[in-house]
């Protein structure tokens, strides 16, 4: 069997590939930002959904093993993004056992799809597969899924929108990265609303006109591919950006204590001298969650963990250079003692922090000492 890829197929495949790669990275970074996990799962759900359209577009639906492949993931998408918005609003959000109730429609529908797939696999003849699945009310069940999806989309977008709006409204202007994250959230919510509206229009037109127009569904899935590409790339780019949290007085007291402990770890304990220092290891040392530590650094210092530690390392290098340690150690030796792993990263970070190279810094201070 020869498979020919159209422009539509290629656009969907690009979206799928990008979505999978970025989702894996986001899942790995979920320790930094819990919302990354829900965003990754939401992207993967869209990827899984588009794979269904590819089966039809590539004429694989009637091929044994491909047709009726269990895929009811669209019902899981609304609650996934709802929990994404909740975890953005509250960095300490915890998914509880009762929250699984939101995914009961998905589990039921997916279980039914698996049963249909097993039943259809009894024969390799497509016409016989149709008879088997028709006897088990396959088309009626899929129509029911569509109605459930429309209801769920409306409800979750409504309540998710309320949570998102209440959180974004009144947020202080912070920095470019955090403003980019706010813009991303607004565009994401608008895109989800657009997809939901387009789905309702298509489903209604199919019912009224009594047959489907493929170009409408192709447009729908092309839009999904474009949105997957967008949210995967921007979500990956903002994977470590945490928006300021609206804390009450008690939480503010906790934040102050965290800042005090962090300052002590940096200034007194000089934790940055450890080249293997990570957000997770420092959070464990301070006895707080890595998510809370990351958000505190973002909110208080207006920078991420890595930038804060690198800044401390550069200051330590400068102090040692001014104290004349270059007489006993090479520049690279001093850099490594201050926590830098390699010469290349040291030169790059030093210039980024000071706007001059280490050698220029040494030269400037030698000139200054000679003039004195």
C-alpha positions in Angstrom: 0.0 0.0 0.0 1.4 3.4 -1.1 0.9 6.3 1.2 0.9 9.8 -0.2 1.3 12.8 2.1 -0.7 15.9 1.3 0.0 19.4 2.6 -2.7 18.8 5.3 -1.0 15.6 6.4 2.4 17.3 6.6 1.0 20.2 8.7 -0.6 17.7 11.1 2.6 15.6 11.3 4.7 18.7 12.1 2.3 19.6 14.8 2.3 16.1 16.2 6.1 15.8 16.2 6.6 19.2 17.8 3.9 18.4 20.4 5.5 15.1 21.4 9.0 16.5 21.7 8.0 19.6 23.7 5.6 17.6 25.9 8.5 15.3 27.0 10.6 18.3 27.9 7.7 19.9 29.8 7.1 16.7 31.8 10.7 16.7 32.8 10.4 20.3 33.9 7.2 19.7 35.9 9.3 19.6 39.1 10.1 23.3 38.5 6.5 24.3 37.6 3.7 21.8 38.3 1.5 23.3 35.6 4.0 22.0 33.0 2.6 18.5 33.6 -1.0 19.5 32.8 0.1 21.5 29.7 2.2 18.5 28.5 -0.7 16.1 28.9 -3.1 18.6 27.2 -0.7 18.9 24.2 -0.4 15.1 24.0 -4.2 14.8 24.1 -4.4 17.1 21.1 -1.6 15.0 19.4 -3.5 11.8 20.0 -6.7 13.5 18.7 -5.0 14.5 15.5 -3.7 11.0 14.9 -7.3 9.9 14.5 -7.7 12.4 11.6 -4.5 11.1 10.0 -5.9 7.5 9.9 -8.8 8.8 7.8 -6.7 11.2 5.7 -4.1 8.5 4.9 -6.9 6.0 4.0 -5.8 3.7 6.8 -9.2 3.4 8.5 -10.1 0.3 6.4 -6.7 -1.3 7.0 -6.8 -4.1 9.5 -5.3 -3.0 12.8 -5.8 0.7 12.2 -9.6 1.0 11.8 -11.5 1.6 15.1 -8.2 2.1 17.0 -9.4 3.2 20.5 -9.2 7.0 20.7 -11.7 9.0 22.8 -9.1 11.4 24.1 -11.0 14.6 23.1 -13.2 14.2 26.2 -10.1 14.4 28.4 -9.0 17.7 26.9 -11.4 20.2 28.7 -10.6 19.0 32.3 -6.8 18.8 31.5 -6.7 22.5 30.5 -9.0 23.4 33.4 -6.5 21.9 35.8 -3.7 23.6 33.9 -5.3 27.0 34.7 -5.8 26.0 38.3 -2.1 25.0 38.7 -1.0 28.3 37.1 -3.1 30.2 39.6 -1.8 28.2 42.5 1.8 26.9 42.3 1.2 24.5 45.2 -1.9 23.0 43.5 -2.2 19.3 44.3 -4.2 16.8 42.2 -6.4 15.0 44.7 -8.1 11.6 44.4 -11.5 13.2 44.0 -10.2 15.1 40.9 -10.2 11.9 39.0 -14.0 12.2 38.9 -13.5 14.8 36.2 -12.1 12.1 33.9 -14.8 9.5 34.4 -16.5 10.3 31.0 -13.1 9.9 29.3 -12.4 6.5 31.0 -15.9 5.2 30.1 -15.7 6.3 26.5 -12.1 5.0 26.1 -13.1 1.6 27.6 -16.0 1.4 25.2 -13.6 2.2 22.3 -11.2 -0.5 23.4 -14.1 -3.0 23.4 -15.1 -1.9 19.9 -11.5 -2.3 18.7 -11.2 -5.8 20.1 -14.6 -6.8 18.5 -13.5 -5.3 15.1 -10.2 -7.2 15.2 -12.1 -10.5 14.9 -12.2 -10.1 11.1 -9.9 -8.5 8.5 -12.8 -7.7 6.2 -13.9 -4.1 6.6 -17.6 -4.6 5.7 -17.8 -7.3 8.4 -16.1 -4.9 10.9 -18.9 -2.4 10.1 -21.6 -5.0 10.8 -20.0 -5.9 14.2 -19.5 -2.3 15.4 -23.0 -1.2 14.1 -24.5 -4.0 16.2 -22.7 -2.6 19.2 -24.0 1.0 18.5 -20.6 2.4 17.6 -22.0 5.4 15.6 -24.6 6.2 18.3 -21.9 6.1 21.0 -19.6 8.4 19.0 -22.5 10.9 18.6 -23.1 10.8 22.3 -19.4 11.5 22.8 -19.8 14.6 20.7 -22.6 15.9 22.8 -20.7 15.2 26.0 -17.7 17.0 24.6 -19.6 20.1 23.7 -21.2 20.3 27.2 -17.9 19.6 28.9 -16.0 22.2 26.8 -18.6 24.9 27.6 -18.5 24.1 31.3 -14.8 23.8 31.8 -14.0 26.8 29.6 -16.5 28.9 31.6 -15.1 28.0 35.0 -11.5 27.8 33.8 -12.0 31.3 32.3 -13.2 32.6 35.6 -10.2 31.2 37.4 -7.8 32.6 34.8 -9.4 36.0 34.6 -9.5 36.4 38.4 -5.8 35.5 38.6 -4.5 37.7 35.7 -6.6 40.7 36.7 -4.6 42.9 39.0 -1.3 41.1 38.5 1.5 43.7 38.7 3.7 44.3 35.7 6.8 42.3 36.3 9.2 41.5 33.6 9.2 40.6 29.9 9.2 36.9 30.4 6.2 37.0 32.8 4.3 39.4 30.5 4.9 36.8 27.8 3.4 34.1 29.9 0.3 36.2 30.6 0.0 36.8 26.8 0.4 33.1 26.2 -2.4 32.2 28.7 -4.8 34.7 27.0 -4.1 33.4 23.5 -4.4 29.8 24.7 -7.8 30.4 26.3 -9.0 32.2 23.2 -7.7 29.4 21.0 -9.5 26.8 23.1 -12.7 28.8 22.8 -12.3 29.1 19.0 -11.8 25.3 18.7 -14.8 24.6 20.8 -17.0 27.0 18.7 -15.7 25.6 15.5 -16.5 22.0 16.7 -20.0 23.0 17.6 -20.5 24.7 14.2 -19.2 21.6 12.3 -21.3 19.2 14.3 -24.4 21.3 13.9 -23.9 21.6 10.1 -23.4 17.9 9.8 -26.7 17.3 11.6 -28.6 19.9 9.6 -27.2 19.1 6.2 -27.2 15.4 6.9 -23.7 14.8 5.6 -20.2 15.9 6.3 -18.0 18.3 4.3 -14.4 17.1 4.7 -12.9 20.6 4.2 -14.5 21.9 7.4 -13.0 19.1 9.5 -9.7 19.4 7.7 -9.7 23.1 8.7 -10.6 22.2 12.2 -7.7 19.7 12.5 -5.3 22.1 10.7 -6.2 24.7 13.4 -5.6 22.1 16.1 -2.1 21.3 14.5 -1.3 25.0 14.5 -2.4 25.5 18.1 -0.4 22.4 19.2 2.6 23.8 17.5 2.1 27.2 19.2 1.4 26.0 22.7 4.2 23.4 22.5 6.9 26.0 21.5 5.7 28.8 23.8 4.9 26.5 26.6 8.5 25.0 26.4 9.9 28.6 26.2 8.1 29.6 29.4 8.6 26.3 31.2 10.5 28.0 34.0 8.5 31.2 34.2 6.3 31.4 37.3 3.8 34.3 37.7 3.6 36.2 41.0 1.2 34.6 43.4 -1.5 36.6 45.2 -0.6 35.8 48.8 -2.4 36.6 52.0 -0.5 38.0 55.0 0.3 34.5 56.3 1.8 33.5 53.0 3.8 36.7 52.8 5.3 35.8 56.2 6.3 32.4 54.8 7.8 34.1 51.7 9.9 36.4 53.9 11.2 33.4 55.9 12.1 31.6 52.7 14.0 34.7 51.4 15.9 34.9 54.7 16.9 31.2 54.5 17.8 31.6 50.8 20.0 34.6 51.6 21.7 32.8 54.4 22.4 29.8 52.1 23.9 32.1 49.4 25.7 34.7 51.6 26.9 32.6 54.6 26.9 29.0 53.3 27.9 29.9 49.8 26.0 27.1 48.3 26.8 28.4 44.8 30.4 27.1 45.1 28.9 23.6 44.5 29.0 23.1 40.7 26.3 20.4 41.0 23.9 22.6 42.8 20.3 22.3 41.5 17.0 23.9 42.3 15.8 20.6 43.7 18.9 20.0 45.9 18.7 23.6 47.3 15.0 23.3 48.0 15.7 20.0 49.9 18.4 21.8 51.9 16.0 24.7 52.8 13.2 22.1 53.5 10.7 23.6 51.0 9.3 22.4 47.7 11.3 23.2 44.6 8.2 24.8 43.1 7.8 27.2 46.0 11.5 28.0 45.9 11.4 28.8 42.2 8.3 31.0 42.5 9.8 32.9 45.4 13.0 33.6 43.5 11.0 34.7 40.5 8.8 37.0 42.5 11.4 38.5 44.8 14.5 38.7 42.6 12.8 39.0 39.3 15.0 36.3 37.9 15.1 32.5 37.8 17.2 30.1 40.0 20.0 29.7 37.5 20.5 33.4 37.0 20.5 34.0 40.7 23.2 31.4 41.3 25.3 32.5 38.3 25.2 36.1 39.5 26.5 34.9 43.0 29.3 32.9 41.3 30.4 35.9 39.2 30.5 38.1 42.2 32.6 35.5 44.0 35.0 35.4 41.0 35.3 39.2 41.0 36.0 39.3 44.7 38.7 36.7 44.5 40.3 38.5 41.5 40.4 41.8 43.4 41.9 40.0 46.4 44.9 38.9 44.2 44.1 35.1 44.1 45.2 35.2 40.4 48.8 35.1 41.7 48.2 31.5 43.0 45.5 30.2 40.6 44.7 30.4 36.9 41.6 32.3 35.9 39.9 29.0 35.1 41.0 27.5 38.4 39.3 30.4 40.3 36.2 30.0 38.1 35.9 26.3 39.0 36.4 27.0 42.7 33.5 29.4 42.4 31.2 26.8 41.0 31.5 27.0 37.2 31.7 23.8 35.3 33.6 24.8 32.2 35.7 27.6 30.7 33.1 28.3 28.0 30.2 28.7 30.4 32.3 30.9 32.7 33.3 33.3 30.0 29.8 33.5 28.6 28.1 34.1 32.0 30.7 36.5 33.2 30.3 38.7 30.2 26.5 38.5 30.4 26.6 39.7 34.0 29.3 42.3 33.7 29.2 43.3 30.0 32.9 42.8 29.8 35.2 39.8 29.6 37.1 38.4 32.7 40.4 39.6 31.1 39.0 43.1 30.5 37.8 43.1 34.2 41.3 42.2 35.4 42.9 44.8 33.0 40.6 47.6 34.2 41.3 46.9 37.9 45.0 46.7 37.3 44.9 50.1 35.6 42.9 51.4 38.5 45.3 50.1 41.2 48.3 51.4 39.2 46.8 54.9 39.0 46.2 54.9 42.8 
